[in-house]
Amino acid sequence: MDDGSGQFLTYLSFSLGDLWELFAFGIINAGDQETEFVSICDYQTVLDLKFTL
């Protein structure tokens, strides 16, 4: 289905030493309000801190 909608994704990652990592990503949904992606939400973001042994 091609309704003219799309998504733009950005992913960022920062090392905080040997065991910690801070990462974030954001998604922007593009298109009219009646399109598949935008009808769910306009944008979303996630920020997380990861610990690895």
Secondary structure by P-SEA (a helix, b strand, c coil): cccccbbbbbbbbbbccccbbbbbbbbbbbccccccccccccbbbbbbccccc
